[in-house]
Amino acid sequence: MDLFSNFDNIEATAERIAELSKLIDQYNYEYYMNDRSLVSDQEFDSLLRELQDLERSNPELASPNSPTRRVGGEINKSFKQVTHRFPMLSLGNTYSIEEIVDFEARTRKLLGDTQFSYTCELKYDGVAIGLTYKHGQLVQAVTRGNGAVGDDITANARTIQTIPLKLRGSYPDDFEARGEVVYPFNEFETFNKQREADGEEPFANPRNAASGSLKLQDSAECAKRKLQFCMYFMMLPSNWKTIGDSNELNLDTHFDRLEAARQMGFKVQPYIKECRDINEIREFIDYWDTERWNLPFAIDGIVIKVNQVALWDTLGLTSKSPRWAIAYKFKAQQVSTPLESISFQVGRTGIITPVANMKPVWLGGTTVRRATLVNADNIQKLDIHDDDWLLVEKGGEIIPKIVGVDLSKRKVGSMPVTYITNCPECGARLVRAEGEAGHYCPNQDGCPPQIIGRLEHFVSRKAMNIESLGTERLEMLYSKGLVRDIADLYSLDKEQLIGLESTDELGQRRASIQEKGAENILMAIEKSKSVPFERVLFALGIRYVGEVGAKKLARYFKNIDSLVSASVEELASVEDVGEKTAQFIFDFFHEPRHLELIDRLRKAGLQLIALETQQSNILDGKIFVVSGVFSNFSREEIKTHIEQHGGKVSGSISGKTNYVVAGEKMGPEKLKKAEKLGVAIISEEQYLSMVNG
């Protein structure tokens, strides 16, 4: 009886999982494809949590294309190389409209009296990938790579909401969808602002950010980036057949294929146009050369293709590109505008960034007033003189770039720009270390922008995560003399905070701290005392010590005292810590003011000792995969337990795997793969016996 009862429960759970998956897929489709919200965010989150809980309790019922994969979570230590089934050829590029005229004339000559048309579509400025679908399910995503071989990024691709995990309607049983992963401007700008708030370098343009996001090892991080996939091509094997809701699928032209893809659930640009001749092609190019700046994503040209698929074989290929398609690339927009002044900004680490202040000029859809000059070497390389007219470009870049000087407008007798020798904020003599491009202010404890920048870094999410203290409040605390360094934060009290105000340039009140705000600040500061040592070390803002470096230093030295007493040679021996970084760390901890700061943080109760996680090395060198439900551990707990005893945990089974620790309801695919590769499968009890010797 119990056996049948258990079967009924599993069947009911499977039905509920299928029902939730269908609902969530529909809501996602309407939201991301049609800009319609069918349910509230709260209701959507509730359904997603229910599905996650059911799959966590019943891993054997979870689909690799479940909507829960949209939030990511898979860790990929290295990206497997995959040979493309169909080579990803690049298109021939041209910046010349005359070459487009030649392409069109050459195509007509080759095809003779055959009736045909062209498609003109926008050329996305993103990252090309190929998606393989079998029986309506996404099975693999691969980057372009060198055109013959790319990287398997399937886990990250599943987190992109505009990549359908399961197709709708009718579709080929086996095909590859090609397209571009792009970073919409609004999401990219939000992401860059967060990076700057966290003390990280912003990305120069959406393309670079998209490329970096697809190669993240943690797919949950990729999910946060809010990338989009736009399909532009369908590759079909010769023996394909239609499956799905009906057998009607017209794929004779490129235009038809993209329209069919739209019905399958892909995001396809609405701007594609069928053109009959060179005049219509030129009209399309001319229109988008201006209108491109009003798009929510970056494009860098127009792609022209012969529309009739059957003619592609007739036209053939060159060694590098097809003869039936060509890309026209827009020239980067460039303007000339007078230089009014150069200001010098001081960053958190003291680095000086020269900024050109120019007469406002319209460029690429925005008014440009300022642009970075990078450093002294760049100013010298561009040979900028006082009162010069600067040449400013904006192609795929969000940030305008100064590329030269309009020498025809240079005034007779003008002098080259002189780089400053002293800090514009505190007056300290600037320093330029050997081998470095930038100057920096060494007065890190007395230079206001450095102090405020260091405070911003200290409270940032990846450091101490003191959420209630933003830039405005930190500036308020600094200007009132309440906070001069990071340790002062832990001496604040409620009476000091209530009633603090900030004003704008006209002296008008901009913001003030009320009682509830003061309580929230103090609560967040108190909570930060439990932040682990590795993040406290990162929060100190030592030059060249990033998140990863701080983690490795914390695990190597175990506590702040060992780190303070380490020699340069000992510091440099830590993995990924070079001699230059080691010297900066050594100098930081041999400054009396910093030692006093550490002592004050210790007295405030911050974590300056690493939690001892390594209990033994009995599993040293062994690689484990965990699958199923366990009696003594949750899945995450047993993974942590393996690492505490020197073992490594992998998310997938390979020839390098030593053991699969199998609980109840182990995934059937993992079981099958382990047996095929001859990997030892052990129970929870056998694992514990192994650890206990």
URPEKA-V294543 format. One record per residue. RES is the residue in three letters. SS is DSSP state (alpha for helix, beta for strand, coil for the rest). NEAR is the number of other ideal C-beta (glycine too) atoms within 8 Angstrom. Layout:
# URPEKA-V294543
<<RES | SS | NEAR> <RES | SS | NEAR>>
This chain:
# URPEKA-V294543
<<MET | coil | 4> <ASP | alpha | 5> <LEU | alpha | 6> <PHE | alpha | 7> <SER | alpha | 8> <ASN | alpha | 8> <PHE | alpha | 8> <ASP | alpha | 8> <ASN | alpha | 8> <ILE | alpha | 10> <GLU | alpha | 8> <ALA | alpha | 8> <THR | alpha | 11> <ALA | alpha | 10> <GLU | alpha | 8> <ARG | alpha | 9> <ILE | alpha | 15> <ALA | alpha | 8> <GLU | alpha | 8> <LEU | alpha | 12> <SER | alpha | 12> <LYS | alpha | 8> <LEU | alpha | 9> <ILE | alpha | 13> <ASP | alpha | 11> <GLN | alpha | 9> <TYR | alpha | 12> <ASN | alpha | 11> <TYR | alpha | 12> <GLU | alpha | 11> <TYR | alpha | 12> <TYR | alpha | 8> <MET | alpha | 9> <ASN | alpha | 6> <ASP | coil | 4> <ARG | coil | 6> <SER | coil | 7> <LEU | coil | 7> <VAL | coil | 7> <SER | coil | 6> <ASP | alpha | 6> <GLN | alpha | 6> <GLU | alpha | 8> <PHE | alpha | 11> <ASP | alpha | 8> <SER | alpha | 8> <LEU | alpha | 13> <LEU | alpha | 12> <ARG | alpha | 8> <GLU | alpha | 9> <LEU | alpha | 15> <GLN | alpha | 9> <ASP | alpha | 8> <LEU | alpha | 13> <GLU | alpha | 13> <ARG | alpha | 8> <SER | alpha | 7> <ASN | coil | 13> <PRO | alpha | 13> <GLU | alpha | 8> <LEU | alpha | 10> <ALA | coil | 10> <SER | coil | 5> <PRO | coil | 6> <ASN | coil | 9> <SER | coil | 12> <PRO | alpha | 11> <THR | alpha | 10> <ARG | alpha | 12> <ARG | alpha | 10> <VAL | alpha | 9> <GLY | coil | 15> <GLY | coil | 7> <GLU | coil | 8> <ILE | beta | 8> <ASN | coil | 10> <LYS | coil | 5> <SER | coil | 4> <PHE | coil | 8> <LYS | coil | 6> <GLN | beta | 9> <VAL | beta | 10> <THR | beta | 6> <HIS | coil | 13> <ARG | coil | 7> <PHE | coil | 7> <PRO | coil | 6> <MET | coil | 13> <LEU | coil | 9> <SER | coil | 7> <LEU | coil | 10> <GLY | coil | 10> <ASN | beta | 9> <THR | beta | 11> <TYR | coil | 7> <SER | coil | 6> <ILE | alpha | 8> <GLU | alpha | 6> <GLU | alpha | 9> <ILE | alpha | 16> <VAL | alpha | 9> <ASP | alpha | 8> <PHE | alpha | 11> <GLU | alpha | 13> <ALA | alpha | 9> <ARG | alpha | 8> <THR | alpha | 12> <ARG | alpha | 7> <LYS | alpha | 7> <LEU | alpha | 9> <LEU | alpha | 11> <GLY | coil | 5> <ASP | coil | 4> <THR | coil | 6> <GLN | coil | 3> <PHE | coil | 9> <SER | coil | 9> <TYR | beta | 13> <THR | beta | 14> <CYS | beta | 13> <GLU | beta | 12> <LEU | beta | 12> <LYS | beta | 12> <TYR | beta | 12> <ASP | coil | 12> <GLY | coil | 14> <VAL | beta | 12> <ALA | beta | 11> <ILE | beta | 17> <GLY | beta | 15> <LEU | beta | 14> <THR | beta | 12> <TYR | beta | 15> <LYS | beta | 8> <HIS | coil | 7> <GLY | coil | 9> <GLN | beta | 11> <LEU | beta | 15> <VAL | beta | 7> <GLN | beta | 9> <ALA | beta | 14> <VAL | beta | 13> <THR | beta | 10> <ARG | coil | 10> <GLY | coil | 12> <ASN | coil | 6> <GLY | coil | 9> <ALA | coil | 8> <VAL | beta | 8> <GLY | beta | 14> <ASP | beta | 11> <ASP | beta | 11> <ILE | coil | 13> <THR | alpha | 10> <ALA | alpha | 11> <ASN | alpha | 16> <ALA | alpha | 14> <ARG | coil | 15> <THR | coil | 14> <ILE | coil | 12> <GLN | coil | 10> <THR | coil | 11> <ILE | coil | 11> <PRO | coil | 11> <LEU | coil | 11> <LYS | beta | 10> <LEU | coil | 11> <ARG | coil | 10> <GLY | coil | 9> <SER | beta | 13> <TYR | beta | 15> <PRO | beta | 13> <ASP | coil | 10> <ASP | beta | 8> <PHE | beta | 13> <GLU | beta | 11> <ALA | beta | 13> <ARG | beta | 13> <GLY | beta | 14> <GLU | beta | 11> <VAL | beta | 14> <VAL | beta | 17> <TYR | coil | 17> <PRO | coil | 11> <PHE | alpha | 11> <ASN | alpha | 7> <GLU | alpha | 11> <PHE | alpha | 13> <GLU | alpha | 9> <THR | alpha | 8> <PHE | alpha | 13> <ASN | alpha | 11> <LYS | alpha | 8> <GLN | alpha | 9> <ARG | alpha | 11> <GLU | alpha | 9> <ALA | alpha | 10> <ASP | coil | 11> <GLY | coil | 11> <GLU | coil | 6> <GLU | coil | 4> <PRO | coil | 7> <PHE | coil | 12> <ALA | coil | 7> <ASN | coil | 12> <PRO | alpha | 17> <ARG | alpha | 13> <ASN | alpha | 9> <ALA | alpha | 14> <ALA | alpha | 15> <SER | alpha | 9> <GLY | alpha | 9> <SER | alpha | 13> <LEU | alpha | 15> <LYS | coil | 10> <LEU | coil | 10> <GLN | coil | 6> <ASP | beta | 10> <SER | alpha | 15> <ALA | alpha | 10> <GLU | alpha | 10> <CYS | alpha | 15> <ALA | alpha | 10> <LYS | alpha | 6> <ARG | coil | 12> <LYS | coil | 8> <LEU | coil | 13> <GLN | beta | 13> <PHE | beta | 16> <CYS | beta | 14> <MET | beta | 13> <TYR | beta | 12> <PHE | beta | 9> <MET | beta | 14> <MET | beta | 10> <LEU | beta | 8> <PRO | coil | 7> <SER | coil | 4> <ASN | coil | 4> <TRP | coil | 10> <LYS | coil | 6> <THR | beta | 11> <ILE | beta | 9> <GLY | beta | 10> <ASP | coil | 4> <SER | coil | 7> <ASN | coil | 5> <GLU | coil | 6> <LEU | coil | 10> <ASN | coil | 6> <LEU | coil | 11> <ASP | coil | 7> <THR | beta | 10> <HIS | alpha | 12> <PHE | alpha | 10> <ASP | alpha | 10> <ARG | alpha | 12> <LEU | alpha | 13> <GLU | alpha | 9> <ALA | alpha | 14> <ALA | alpha | 12> <ARG | alpha | 8> <GLN | alpha | 9> <MET | alpha | 12> <GLY | coil | 9> <PHE | coil | 12> <LYS | coil | 10> <VAL | beta | 12> <GLN | coil | 9> <PRO | coil | 4> <TYR | coil | 7> <ILE | coil | 12> <LYS | beta | 9> <GLU | beta | 9> <CYS | beta | 12> <ARG | coil | 6> <ASP | coil | 7> <ILE | alpha | 9> <ASN | alpha | 6> <GLU | alpha | 11> <ILE | alpha | 14> <ARG | alpha | 10> <GLU | alpha | 8> <PHE | alpha | 12> <ILE | alpha | 13> <ASP | alpha | 8> <TYR | alpha | 8> <TRP | alpha | 12> <ASP | alpha | 8> <THR | alpha | 7> <GLU | alpha | 8> <ARG | alpha | 10> <TRP | alpha | 8> <ASN | alpha | 5> <LEU | coil | 9> <PRO | coil | 5> <PHE | coil | 14> <ALA | coil | 14> <ILE | beta | 12> <ASP | beta | 9> <GLY | beta | 10> <ILE | beta | 13> <VAL | beta | 14> <ILE | beta | 15> <LYS | beta | 10> <VAL | beta | 13> <ASN | coil | 11> <GLN | beta | 10> <VAL | alpha | 9> <ALA | alpha | 7> <LEU | alpha | 12> <TRP | alpha | 9> <ASP | alpha | 6> <THR | alpha | 8> <LEU | alpha | 12> <GLY | coil | 6> <LEU | beta | 7> <THR | coil | 7> <SER | coil | 3> <LYS | coil | 6> <SER | coil | 10> <PRO | beta | 11> <ARG | coil | 10> <TRP | coil | 9> <ALA | beta | 12> <ILE | beta | 12> <ALA | beta | 13> <TYR | beta | 15> <LYS | beta | 10> <PHE | coil | 13> <LYS | coil | 6> <ALA | coil | 7> <GLN | beta | 10> <GLN | beta | 9> <VAL | beta | 10> <SER | beta | 9> <THR | beta | 12> <PRO | beta | 10> <LEU | beta | 14> <GLU | beta | 6> <SER | beta | 5> <ILE | beta | 10> <SER | beta | 8> <PHE | beta | 10> <GLN | beta | 9> <VAL | beta | 14> <GLY | coil | 11> <ARG | coil | 11> <THR | coil | 10> <GLY | coil | 13> <ILE | beta | 9> <ILE | beta | 15> <THR | beta | 12> <PRO | beta | 15> <VAL | beta | 12> <ALA | beta | 13> <ASN | beta | 10> <MET | beta | 15> <LYS | beta | 6> <PRO | beta | 8> <VAL | beta | 10> <TRP | beta | 7> <LEU | beta | 12> <GLY | coil | 7> <GLY | coil | 5> <THR | beta | 7> <THR | beta | 7> <VAL | beta | 15> <ARG | beta | 6> <ARG | beta | 8> <ALA | beta | 13> <THR | beta | 10> <LEU | coil | 14> <VAL | coil | 9> <ASN | coil | 11> <ALA | alpha | 10> <ASP | alpha | 8> <ASN | alpha | 9> <ILE | alpha | 13> <GLN | alpha | 8> <LYS | alpha | 6> <LEU | alpha | 10> <ASP | coil | 7> <ILE | coil | 12> <HIS | beta | 12> <ASP | coil | 8> <ASP | coil | 7> <ASP | coil | 13> <TRP | beta | 11> <LEU | beta | 16> <LEU | beta | 12> <VAL | beta | 17> <GLU | beta | 12> <LYS | beta | 11> <GLY | coil | 8> <GLY | coil | 8> <GLU | coil | 10> <ILE | coil | 9> <ILE | coil | 8> <PRO | coil | 11> <LYS | beta | 9> <ILE | beta | 13> <VAL | beta | 7> <GLY | beta | 7> <VAL | beta | 12> <ASP | coil | 11> <LEU | alpha | 5> <SER | alpha | 4> <LYS | alpha | 9> <ARG | coil | 11> <LYS | coil | 7> <VAL | coil | 4> <GLY | coil | 4> <SER | coil | 9> <MET | coil | 7> <PRO | beta | 8> <VAL | coil | 9> <THR | coil | 5> <TYR | coil | 8> <ILE | coil | 8> <THR | coil | 5> <ASN | beta | 8> <CYS | coil | 13> <PRO | coil | 7> <GLU | coil | 9> <CYS | coil | 9> <GLY | coil | 5> <ALA | coil | 11> <ARG | beta | 7> <LEU | beta | 12> <VAL | beta | 8> <ARG | coil | 8> <ALA | coil | 6> <GLU | coil | 3> <GLY | coil | 4> <GLU | coil | 6> <ALA | coil | 5> <GLY | coil | 10> <HIS | coil | 10> <TYR | beta | 12> <CYS | beta | 15> <PRO | coil | 8> <ASN | coil | 11> <GLN | coil | 10> <ASP | coil | 8> <GLY | coil | 7> <CYS | coil | 15> <PRO | alpha | 8> <PRO | alpha | 11> <GLN | alpha | 16> <ILE | alpha | 13> <ILE | alpha | 12> <GLY | alpha | 13> <ARG | alpha | 13> <LEU | alpha | 14> <GLU | alpha | 13> <HIS | alpha | 13> <PHE | alpha | 14> <VAL | alpha | 13> <SER | coil | 13> <ARG | coil | 8> <LYS | coil | 8> <ALA | coil | 14> <MET | coil | 11> <ASN | coil | 12> <ILE | coil | 13> <GLU | coil | 6> <SER | coil | 10> <LEU | coil | 12> <GLY | coil | 6> <THR | alpha | 8> <GLU | alpha | 9> <ARG | alpha | 12> <LEU | alpha | 14> <GLU | alpha | 10> <MET | alpha | 13> <LEU | alpha | 11> <TYR | alpha | 14> <SER | alpha | 7> <LYS | coil | 7> <GLY | coil | 5> <LEU | coil | 9> <VAL | coil | 10> <ARG | coil | 6> <ASP | coil | 9> <ILE | alpha | 11> <ALA | alpha | 10> <ASP | alpha | 10> <LEU | alpha | 13> <TYR | alpha | 12> <SER | alpha | 7> <LEU | coil | 13> <ASP | coil | 7> <LYS | alpha | 9> <GLU | alpha | 5> <GLN | alpha | 8> <LEU | alpha | 13> <ILE | coil | 10> <GLY | coil | 6> <LEU | coil | 12> <GLU | beta | 10> <SER | beta | 11> <THR | beta | 8> <ASP | coil | 6> <GLU | coil | 3> <LEU | coil | 5> <GLY | coil | 5> <GLN | coil | 6> <ARG | beta | 7> <ARG | beta | 8> <ALA | beta | 9> <SER | beta | 8> <ILE | coil | 13> <GLN | coil | 7> <GLU | alpha | 7> <LYS | alpha | 6> <GLY | alpha | 10> <ALA | alpha | 12> <GLU | alpha | 9> <ASN | alpha | 9> <ILE | alpha | 15> <LEU | alpha | 12> <MET | alpha | 9> <ALA | alpha | 13> <ILE | alpha | 13> <GLU | alpha | 7> <LYS | alpha | 8> <SER | alpha | 12> <LYS | alpha | 11> <SER | alpha | 5> <VAL | coil | 12> <PRO | coil | 9> <PHE | alpha | 13> <GLU | alpha | 12> <ARG | alpha | 13> <VAL | alpha | 14> <LEU | alpha | 14> <PHE | alpha | 13> <ALA | alpha | 13> <LEU | coil | 10> <GLY | coil | 10> <ILE | coil | 9> <ARG | coil | 8> <TYR | coil | 8> <VAL | coil | 13> <GLY | coil | 7> <GLU | alpha | 7> <VAL | alpha | 7> <GLY | alpha | 12> <ALA | alpha | 13> <LYS | alpha | 10> <LYS | alpha | 12> <LEU | alpha | 16> <ALA | alpha | 13> <ARG | alpha | 8> <TYR | alpha | 7> <PHE | alpha | 9> <LYS | coil | 9> <ASN | beta | 10> <ILE | alpha | 11> <ASP | alpha | 7> <SER | alpha | 9> <LEU | alpha | 12> <VAL | alpha | 9> <SER | coil | 5> <ALA | coil | 10> <SER | coil | 6> <VAL | alpha | 9> <GLU | alpha | 7> <GLU | alpha | 8> <LEU | alpha | 14> <ALA | alpha | 11> <SER | coil | 6> <VAL | coil | 11> <GLU | coil | 4> <ASP | coil | 7> <VAL | coil | 13> <GLY | coil | 7> <GLU | alpha | 7> <LYS | alpha | 8> <THR | alpha | 14> <ALA | alpha | 14> <GLN | alpha | 9> <PHE | alpha | 12> <ILE | alpha | 15> <PHE | alpha | 12> <ASP | alpha | 8> <PHE | alpha | 11> <PHE | alpha | 11> <HIS | coil | 5> <GLU | coil | 8> <PRO | alpha | 5> <ARG | alpha | 7> <HIS | alpha | 9> <LEU | alpha | 10> <GLU | alpha | 8> <LEU | alpha | 11> <ILE | alpha | 12> <ASP | alpha | 8> <ARG | alpha | 10> <LEU | alpha | 13> <ARG | alpha | 9> <LYS | alpha | 6> <ALA | alpha | 10> <GLY | coil | 5> <LEU | coil | 11> <GLN | coil | 9> <LEU | coil | 11> <ILE | beta | 8> <ALA | coil | 11> <LEU | coil | 6> <GLU | coil | 5> <THR | coil | 7> <GLN | coil | 8> <GLN | coil | 5> <SER | coil | 9> <ASN | coil | 7> <ILE | coil | 9> <LEU | coil | 13> <ASP | coil | 7> <GLY | coil | 4> <LYS | coil | 10> <ILE | beta | 11> <PHE | beta | 15> <VAL | beta | 16> <VAL | beta | 12> <SER | beta | 12> <GLY | coil | 11> <VAL | beta | 8> <PHE | coil | 11> <SER | coil | 5> <ASN | coil | 6> <PHE | coil | 9> <SER | coil | 6> <ARG | alpha | 10> <GLU | alpha | 6> <GLU | alpha | 8> <ILE | alpha | 15> <LYS | alpha | 10> <THR | alpha | 9> <HIS | alpha | 10> <ILE | alpha | 14> <GLU | alpha | 11> <GLN | alpha | 10> <HIS | coil | 13> <GLY | coil | 12> <GLY | coil | 11> <LYS | beta | 8> <VAL | beta | 11> <SER | beta | 12> <GLY | coil | 7> <SER | coil | 5> <ILE | coil | 11> <SER | coil | 7> <GLY | coil | 4> <LYS | coil | 6> <THR | coil | 14> <ASN | coil | 8> <TYR | beta | 13> <VAL | beta | 16> <VAL | beta | 14> <ALA | beta | 10> <GLY | coil | 13> <GLU | beta | 6> <LYS | coil | 9> <MET | coil | 13> <GLY | coil | 10> <PRO | alpha | 7> <GLU | alpha | 6> <LYS | alpha | 12> <LEU | alpha | 12> <LYS | alpha | 8> <LYS | alpha | 10> <ALA | alpha | 13> <GLU | alpha | 9> <LYS | alpha | 6> <LEU | alpha | 10> <GLY | coil | 4> <VAL | coil | 13> <ALA | beta | 6> <ILE | beta | 9> <ILE | beta | 10> <SER | coil | 8> <GLU | alpha | 12> <GLU | alpha | 6> <GLN | alpha | 8> <TYR | alpha | 12> <LEU | alpha | 9> <SER | alpha | 7> <MET | alpha | 10> <VAL | alpha | 11> <ASN | coil | 5> <GLY | coil | 4>>
